[in-house]
Amino acid sequence: MASNDFAFDRFKTQHMDCISQDPMLMPVLISAIAHDWVKINHGFTEDEFKAALFSHKIYEDPKVSEHMQQK
């Protein structure tokens, strides 16, 4: 959740102009920025992080879903 908070904050301050031109970029940018946070703070590669997300079924976690909906 911290990685998504970081990603949304950065998105809101740096990427709003780009998104207004192509709204489909938002999910891609949020994901990429969140992965950057994980790499910076934990040293995991994108592939390692993605594998962990699926292994731990994070997308099925209601707490994470609620957090994302609030954003």
Long-range contacts (C-beta under 8 A, 24 or more apart in sequence): 1-64, 1-67, 2-37, 2-41, 3-34, 3-35, 3-37, 3-38, 3-41, 4-30, 4-34, 4-67, 4-68, 4-71, 6-33, 6-34, 6-37, 7-31, 7-33, 7-34, 7-36, 7-37, 8-71
